Amino acid sequence: MTEAPIGLIAGSGRLPLLFAEAAERAGRTVVAVAHEGETDPALRASAWVKVGQLGRIAEVLRDAGVAEAVFCGGLRRPRLFDVRPDWLGLKILARLRTFGDDAALRGIAAGLEEEGIRIVSPLPLVPELLVRHGPLGKRRLERRRARRRRHRAAAARLLGEADIGQTVVVKRGVILAVEAVEGTDACIARGGALGRGAVW
């Protein structure tokens, strides 16, 4: 029996393309909905939408026989202040108590599921994209560095729990940057610039 098509709600970056390629290698038909100004044009998309057109996303996926879909890629957060929601987008926005990443994604997923599109993890189809558990290099962490790693992980966890962002840049125990509205890439660039040449 042929497996049902999988929906791909695509944002920016390489992940949507990598997911589509991996899913097709695994024998799944991919029905992609891409975001204008965000998604790589190389993605073969069934439809292009503006940020906030969630009703259109649900319609395209349902019409293609999709019952399950994945989110892949990001949306630049400043664009989220320029959303042009359709009827489903307005319905979801009206329910949100906060507009952080986690709250917004959970709200969108719940709204799409009410329209018959269940949101699932992309990881079972792209396990090769996950970093394996354990040390990646030949050298193991010294105790001092292991303590710093725990400090960084605690800072990132607090940031995530507060639904502020997902990234923390640390050098020698000093937090140089935390992700906010600028997004992950800009946070990393800012932290790198601040840490370059620092001697502490």
ChimeraX commands (.cxc) that place a marker at each C-alpha (Angstrom):
marker #1 position 0.00,0.00,0.00 radius 0.5
marker #1 position 1.31,3.47,-0.91 radius 0.5
marker #1 position 1.90,5.76,2.04 radius 0.5
marker #1 position -0.10,8.98,2.21 radius 0.5
marker #1 position 1.69,12.16,1.13 radius 0.5
marker #1 position 3.44,14.19,3.80 radius 0.5
marker #1 position 2.93,17.95,4.02 radius 0.5
marker #1 position 5.88,20.31,4.32 radius 0.5
marker #1 position 5.22,23.78,5.71 radius 0.5
marker #1 position 8.48,25.39,4.65 radius 0.5
marker #1 position 10.33,28.35,6.09 radius 0.5
marker #1 position 13.85,29.57,5.35 radius 0.5
marker #1 position 17.19,27.79,5.29 radius 0.5
marker #1 position 18.33,24.44,3.90 radius 0.5
marker #1 position 16.25,22.21,6.18 radius 0.5
marker #1 position 13.08,22.25,4.01 radius 0.5
marker #1 position 15.10,21.15,0.96 radius 0.5
marker #1 position 16.95,18.48,2.93 radius 0.5
marker #1 position 13.69,17.19,4.40 radius 0.5
marker #1 position 11.97,17.05,0.98 radius 0.5
marker #1 position 14.91,15.13,-0.52 radius 0.5
marker #1 position 15.06,12.68,2.41 radius 0.5
marker #1 position 11.29,12.09,2.42 radius 0.5
marker #1 position 11.29,11.41,-1.33 radius 0.5
marker #1 position 14.22,8.99,-0.94 radius 0.5
marker #1 position 12.12,7.21,1.70 radius 0.5
marker #1 position 9.30,6.85,-0.83 radius 0.5
marker #1 position 7.03,9.62,0.46 radius 0.5
marker #1 position 5.33,12.14,-1.79 radius 0.5
marker #1 position 5.97,15.63,-0.42 radius 0.5
marker #1 position 3.37,18.38,-0.75 radius 0.5
marker #1 position 5.23,21.59,0.07 radius 0.5
marker #1 position 3.75,24.96,0.95 radius 0.5
marker #1 position 6.42,27.67,0.87 radius 0.5
marker #1 position 6.51,31.20,2.30 radius 0.5
marker #1 position 7.14,34.14,-0.02 radius 0.5
marker #1 position 10.35,35.97,0.81 radius 0.5
marker #1 position 11.49,33.20,3.15 radius 0.5
marker #1 position 11.66,29.79,1.46 radius 0.5
marker #1 position 14.43,28.91,-1.01 radius 0.5
marker #1 position 12.95,29.09,-4.54 radius 0.5
marker #1 position 14.73,25.79,-5.31 radius 0.5
marker #1 position 12.05,23.99,-3.28 radius 0.5
marker #1 position 9.41,22.44,-5.55 radius 0.5
marker #1 position 6.34,23.88,-3.84 radius 0.5
marker #1 position 2.69,23.16,-4.53 radius 0.5
marker #1 position 1.80,26.67,-3.35 radius 0.5
marker #1 position 3.44,29.87,-2.16 radius 0.5
marker #1 position 1.80,31.82,0.67 radius 0.5
marker #1 position 2.40,34.96,2.68 radius 0.5
marker #1 position 3.16,34.69,6.41 radius 0.5
marker #1 position -0.18,34.32,8.20 radius 0.5
marker #1 position -2.13,32.60,5.40 radius 0.5
marker #1 position -2.79,29.51,7.49 radius 0.5
marker #1 position -6.21,28.82,5.99 radius 0.5
marker #1 position -4.58,28.63,2.56 radius 0.5
marker #1 position -1.97,26.21,3.90 radius 0.5
marker #1 position -4.68,23.93,5.33 radius 0.5
marker #1 position -6.64,24.09,2.06 radius 0.5
marker #1 position -3.66,23.18,-0.14 radius 0.5
marker #1 position -2.65,20.26,2.08 radius 0.5
marker #1 position -6.18,18.89,2.48 radius 0.5
marker #1 position -6.83,19.10,-1.29 radius 0.5
marker #1 position -3.66,17.04,-1.86 radius 0.5
marker #1 position -4.83,14.32,0.55 radius 0.5
marker #1 position -2.36,15.28,3.29 radius 0.5
marker #1 position -3.29,14.32,6.86 radius 0.5
marker #1 position 0.17,14.89,8.44 radius 0.5
marker #1 position 2.61,17.73,7.95 radius 0.5
marker #1 position 5.92,18.98,9.33 radius 0.5
marker #1 position 7.28,22.45,10.04 radius 0.5
marker #1 position 10.79,22.93,8.60 radius 0.5
marker #1 position 12.89,26.07,8.48 radius 0.5
marker #1 position 12.51,29.42,10.18 radius 0.5
marker #1 position 10.68,32.67,9.67 radius 0.5
marker #1 position 12.54,35.88,10.36 radius 0.5
marker #1 position 10.91,37.31,13.44 radius 0.5
marker #1 position 10.74,40.93,12.30 radius 0.5
marker #1 position 8.47,39.66,9.50 radius 0.5
marker #1 position 6.10,38.29,12.12 radius 0.5
marker #1 position 5.17,41.89,12.93 radius 0.5
marker #1 position 4.12,42.32,9.30 radius 0.5
marker #1 position 1.76,39.33,9.16 radius 0.5
marker #1 position -1.22,39.40,6.79 radius 0.5
marker #1 position -3.45,36.74,8.39 radius 0.5
marker #1 position -6.36,35.09,6.61 radius 0.5
marker #1 position -9.43,33.72,8.45 radius 0.5
marker #1 position -7.53,30.86,10.13 radius 0.5
marker #1 position -4.57,33.10,10.93 radius 0.5
marker #1 position -6.89,35.59,12.63 radius 0.5
marker #1 position -8.58,32.80,14.58 radius 0.5
marker #1 position -5.23,31.55,15.88 radius 0.5
marker #1 position -3.89,35.05,16.64 radius 0.5
marker #1 position -7.01,35.79,18.70 radius 0.5
marker #1 position -6.25,32.79,20.95 radius 0.5
marker #1 position -2.58,33.56,21.61 radius 0.5
marker #1 position -1.72,34.96,25.04 radius 0.5
marker #1 position 1.90,35.63,24.06 radius 0.5
marker #1 position 3.73,35.85,20.75 radius 0.5
marker #1 position 6.92,33.94,21.55 radius 0.5
marker #1 position 8.15,31.13,19.29 radius 0.5
marker #1 position 6.82,28.29,21.39 radius 0.5
marker #1 position 3.37,29.81,21.98 radius 0.5
marker #1 position 2.98,30.76,18.31 radius 0.5
marker #1 position 4.04,27.34,17.00 radius 0.5
marker #1 position 1.78,25.50,19.43 radius 0.5
marker #1 position -1.11,27.76,18.48 radius 0.5
marker #1 position -0.53,27.26,14.75 radius 0.5
marker #1 position -0.22,23.49,15.19 radius 0.5
marker #1 position -3.47,23.36,17.18 radius 0.5
marker #1 position -5.28,25.45,14.54 radius 0.5
marker #1 position -4.07,23.26,11.68 radius 0.5
marker #1 position -4.99,20.10,13.55 radius 0.5
marker #1 position -8.54,21.42,13.93 radius 0.5
marker #1 position -8.55,21.68,10.13 radius 0.5
marker #1 position -7.52,18.02,9.79 radius 0.5
marker #1 position -3.74,18.47,9.40 radius 0.5
marker #1 position -1.78,16.80,12.20 radius 0.5
marker #1 position 1.66,18.30,12.84 radius 0.5
marker #1 position 4.37,15.66,13.30 radius 0.5
marker #1 position 8.13,15.66,13.87 radius 0.5
marker #1 position 10.33,15.69,10.75 radius 0.5
marker #1 position 13.09,13.75,12.56 radius 0.5
marker #1 position 11.99,10.17,11.75 radius 0.5
marker #1 position 12.48,10.94,8.05 radius 0.5
marker #1 position 15.78,12.83,8.45 radius 0.5
marker #1 position 17.65,11.04,11.27 radius 0.5
marker #1 position 20.96,11.66,9.49 radius 0.5
marker #1 position 20.59,15.38,10.24 radius 0.5
marker #1 position 20.73,14.82,13.99 radius 0.5
marker #1 position 24.03,15.17,15.81 radius 0.5
marker #1 position 24.90,11.90,17.50 radius 0.5
marker #1 position 25.00,11.82,21.30 radius 0.5
marker #1 position 28.38,12.18,22.99 radius 0.5
marker #1 position 31.70,13.88,22.22 radius 0.5
marker #1 position 32.19,14.87,18.58 radius 0.5
marker #1 position 35.97,15.36,18.69 radius 0.5
marker #1 position 38.89,13.33,19.97 radius 0.5
marker #1 position 39.27,15.33,23.19 radius 0.5
marker #1 position 36.92,14.89,26.11 radius 0.5
marker #1 position 35.73,17.87,28.15 radius 0.5
marker #1 position 37.80,18.75,31.20 radius 0.5
marker #1 position 35.85,19.13,34.44 radius 0.5
marker #1 position 36.19,22.91,34.30 radius 0.5
marker #1 position 34.73,22.99,30.78 radius 0.5
marker #1 position 32.00,20.53,31.73 radius 0.5
marker #1 position 30.89,22.97,34.47 radius 0.5
marker #1 position 30.79,25.78,31.91 radius 0.5
marker #1 position 28.74,23.59,29.57 radius 0.5
marker #1 position 26.18,23.02,32.35 radius 0.5
marker #1 position 26.08,26.80,32.92 radius 0.5
marker #1 position 25.42,27.41,29.20 radius 0.5
marker #1 position 22.75,24.71,29.07 radius 0.5
marker #1 position 20.99,26.20,32.12 radius 0.5
marker #1 position 20.99,29.66,30.50 radius 0.5
marker #1 position 19.58,28.26,27.23 radius 0.5
marker #1 position 16.93,26.29,29.13 radius 0.5
marker #1 position 15.80,29.40,31.04 radius 0.5
marker #1 position 15.65,31.37,27.80 radius 0.5
marker #1 position 13.50,28.68,26.21 radius 0.5
marker #1 position 11.21,28.32,29.21 radius 0.5
marker #1 position 10.58,32.08,29.14 radius 0.5
marker #1 position 9.79,31.72,25.40 radius 0.5
marker #1 position 12.30,34.45,24.53 radius 0.5
marker #1 position 14.61,32.58,22.17 radius 0.5
marker #1 position 16.60,29.40,21.69 radius 0.5
marker #1 position 20.26,30.43,21.47 radius 0.5
marker #1 position 22.89,31.54,23.96 radius 0.5
marker #1 position 26.46,32.51,22.98 radius 0.5
marker #1 position 29.00,31.99,25.78 radius 0.5
marker #1 position 32.76,32.42,26.01 radius 0.5
marker #1 position 34.65,31.20,29.08 radius 0.5
marker #1 position 31.55,31.30,31.23 radius 0.5
marker #1 position 30.51,34.81,30.15 radius 0.5
marker #1 position 27.20,35.09,28.30 radius 0.5
marker #1 position 27.88,37.31,25.29 radius 0.5
marker #1 position 24.50,37.17,23.55 radius 0.5
marker #1 position 21.03,35.74,23.98 radius 0.5
marker #1 position 18.59,35.34,21.13 radius 0.5
marker #1 position 15.64,37.70,21.01 radius 0.5
marker #1 position 13.70,39.16,18.11 radius 0.5
marker #1 position 16.76,39.34,15.83 radius 0.5
marker #1 position 16.81,35.53,15.39 radius 0.5
marker #1 position 19.41,32.79,15.75 radius 0.5
marker #1 position 21.85,33.76,12.99 radius 0.5
marker #1 position 22.06,37.40,14.12 radius 0.5
marker #1 position 22.51,36.32,17.75 radius 0.5
marker #1 position 25.42,34.06,16.79 radius 0.5
marker #1 position 27.00,36.80,14.66 radius 0.5
marker #1 position 26.66,39.34,17.49 radius 0.5
marker #1 position 28.09,36.93,20.07 radius 0.5
marker #1 position 30.96,36.05,17.75 radius 0.5
marker #1 position 31.78,39.71,17.17 radius 0.5
marker #1 position 31.75,40.42,20.91 radius 0.5
marker #1 position 33.90,37.38,21.69 radius 0.5
marker #1 position 36.47,37.94,18.96 radius 0.5
marker #1 position 39.71,38.96,20.57 radius 0.5
marker #1 position 38.30,38.87,24.12 radius 0.5
marker #1 position 40.93,37.64,26.58 radius 0.5
marker #1 position 38.88,36.88,29.72 radius 0.5
marker link #1:1,2 radius 0.2
marker link #1:2,3 radius 0.2
marker link #1:3,4 radius 0.2
marker link #1:4,5 radius 0.2
marker link #1:5,6 radius 0.2
marker link #1:6,7 radius 0.2
marker link #1:7,8 radius 0.2
marker link #1:8,9 radius 0.2
marker link #1:9,10 radius 0.2
marker link #1:10,11 radius 0.2
marker link #1:11,12 radius 0.2
marker link #1:12,13 radius 0.2
marker link #1:13,14 radius 0.2
marker link #1:14,15 radius 0.2
marker link #1:15,16 radius 0.2
marker link #1:16,17 radius 0.2
marker link #1:17,18 radius 0.2
marker link #1:18,19 radius 0.2
marker link #1:19,20 radius 0.2
marker link #1:20,21 radius 0.2
marker link #1:21,22 radius 0.2
marker link #1:22,23 radius 0.2
marker link #1:23,24 radius 0.2
marker link #1:24,25 radius 0.2
marker link #1:25,26 radius 0.2
marker link #1:26,27 radius 0.2
marker link #1:27,28 radius 0.2
marker link #1:28,29 radius 0.2
marker link #1:29,30 radius 0.2
marker link #1:30,31 radius 0.2
marker link #1:31,32 radius 0.2
marker link #1:32,33 radius 0.2
marker link #1:33,34 radius 0.2
marker link #1:34,35 radius 0.2
marker link #1:35,36 radius 0.2
marker link #1:36,37 radius 0.2
marker link #1:37,38 radius 0.2
marker link #1:38,39 radius 0.2
marker link #1:39,40 radius 0.2
marker link #1:40,41 radius 0.2
marker link #1:41,42 radius 0.2
marker link #1:42,43 radius 0.2
marker link #1:43,44 radius 0.2
marker link #1:44,45 radius 0.2
marker link #1:45,46 radius 0.2
marker link #1:46,47 radius 0.2
marker link #1:47,48 radius 0.2
marker link #1:48,49 radius 0.2
marker link #1:49,50 radius 0.2
marker link #1:50,51 radius 0.2
marker link #1:51,52 radius 0.2
marker link #1:52,53 radius 0.2
marker link #1:53,54 radius 0.2
marker link #1:54,55 radius 0.2
marker link #1:55,56 radius 0.2
marker link #1:56,57 radius 0.2
marker link #1:57,58 radius 0.2
marker link #1:58,59 radius 0.2
marker link #1:59,60 radius 0.2
marker link #1:60,61 radius 0.2
marker link #1:61,62 radius 0.2
marker link #1:62,63 radius 0.2
marker link #1:63,64 radius 0.2
marker link #1:64,65 radius 0.2
marker link #1:65,66 radius 0.2
marker link #1:66,67 radius 0.2
marker link #1:67,68 radius 0.2
marker link #1:68,69 radius 0.2
marker link #1:69,70 radius 0.2
marker link #1:70,71 radius 0.2
marker link #1:71,72 radius 0.2
marker link #1:72,73 radius 0.2
marker link #1:73,74 radius 0.2
marker link #1:74,75 radius 0.2
marker link #1:75,76 radius 0.2
marker link #1:76,77 radius 0.2
marker link #1:77,78 radius 0.2
marker link #1:78,79 radius 0.2
marker link #1:79,80 radius 0.2
marker link #1:80,81 radius 0.2
marker link #1:81,82 radius 0.2
marker link #1:82,83 radius 0.2
marker link #1:83,84 radius 0.2
marker link #1:84,85 radius 0.2
marker link #1:85,86 radius 0.2
marker link #1:86,87 radius 0.2
marker link #1:87,88 radius 0.2
marker link #1:88,89 radius 0.2
marker link #1:89,90 radius 0.2
marker link #1:90,91 radius 0.2
marker link #1:91,92 radius 0.2
marker link #1:92,93 radius 0.2
marker link #1:93,94 radius 0.2
marker link #1:94,95 radius 0.2
marker link #1:95,96 radius 0.2
marker link #1:96,97 radius 0.2
marker link #1:97,98 radius 0.2
marker link #1:98,99 radius 0.2
marker link #1:99,100 radius 0.2
marker link #1:100,101 radius 0.2
marker link #1:101,102 radius 0.2
marker link #1:102,103 radius 0.2
marker link #1:103,104 radius 0.2
marker link #1:104,105 radius 0.2
marker link #1:105,106 radius 0.2
marker link #1:106,107 radius 0.2
marker link #1:107,108 radius 0.2
marker link #1:108,109 radius 0.2
marker link #1:109,110 radius 0.2
marker link #1:110,111 radius 0.2
marker link #1:111,112 radius 0.2
marker link #1:112,113 radius 0.2
marker link #1:113,114 radius 0.2
marker link #1:114,115 radius 0.2
marker link #1:115,116 radius 0.2
marker link #1:116,117 radius 0.2
marker link #1:117,118 radius 0.2
marker link #1:118,119 radius 0.2
marker link #1:119,120 radius 0.2
marker link #1:120,121 radius 0.2
marker link #1:121,122 radius 0.2
marker link #1:122,123 radius 0.2
marker link #1:123,124 radius 0.2
marker link #1:124,125 radius 0.2
marker link #1:125,126 radius 0.2
marker link #1:126,127 radius 0.2
marker link #1:127,128 radius 0.2
marker link #1:128,129 radius 0.2
marker link #1:129,130 radius 0.2
marker link #1:130,131 radius 0.2
marker link #1:131,132 radius 0.2
marker link #1:132,133 radius 0.2
marker link #1:133,134 radius 0.2
marker link #1:134,135 radius 0.2
marker link #1:135,136 radius 0.2
marker link #1:136,137 radius 0.2
marker link #1:137,138 radius 0.2
marker link #1:138,139 radius 0.2
marker link #1:139,140 radius 0.2
marker link #1:140,141 radius 0.2
marker link #1:141,142 radius 0.2
marker link #1:142,143 radius 0.2
marker link #1:143,144 radius 0.2
marker link #1:144,145 radius 0.2
marker link #1:145,146 radius 0.2
marker link #1:146,147 radius 0.2
marker link #1:147,148 radius 0.2
marker link #1:148,149 radius 0.2
marker link #1:149,150 radius 0.2
marker link #1:150,151 radius 0.2
marker link #1:151,152 radius 0.2
marker link #1:152,153 radius 0.2
marker link #1:153,154 radius 0.2
marker link #1:154,155 radius 0.2
marker link #1:155,156 radius 0.2
marker link #1:156,157 radius 0.2
marker link #1:157,158 radius 0.2
marker link #1:158,159 radius 0.2
marker link #1:159,160 radius 0.2
marker link #1:160,161 radius 0.2
marker link #1:161,162 radius 0.2
marker link #1:162,163 radius 0.2
marker link #1:163,164 radius 0.2
marker link #1:164,165 radius 0.2
marker link #1:165,166 radius 0.2
marker link #1:166,167 radius 0.2
marker link #1:167,168 radius 0.2
marker link #1:168,169 radius 0.2
marker link #1:169,170 radius 0.2
marker link #1:170,171 radius 0.2
marker link #1:171,172 radius 0.2
marker link #1:172,173 radius 0.2
marker link #1:173,174 radius 0.2
marker link #1:174,175 radius 0.2
marker link #1:175,176 radius 0.2
marker link #1:176,177 radius 0.2
marker link #1:177,178 radius 0.2
marker link #1:178,179 radius 0.2
marker link #1:179,180 radius 0.2
marker link #1:180,181 radius 0.2
marker link #1:181,182 radius 0.2
marker link #1:182,183 radius 0.2
marker link #1:183,184 radius 0.2
marker link #1:184,185 radius 0.2
marker link #1:185,186 radius 0.2
marker link #1:186,187 radius 0.2
marker link #1:187,188 radius 0.2
marker link #1:188,189 radius 0.2
marker link #1:189,190 radius 0.2
marker link #1:190,191 radius 0.2
marker link #1:191,192 radius 0.2
marker link #1:192,193 radius 0.2
marker link #1:193,194 radius 0.2
marker link #1:194,195 radius 0.2
marker link #1:195,196 radius 0.2
marker link #1:196,197 radius 0.2
marker link #1:197,198 radius 0.2
marker link #1:198,199 radius 0.2
marker link #1:199,200 radius 0.2
view
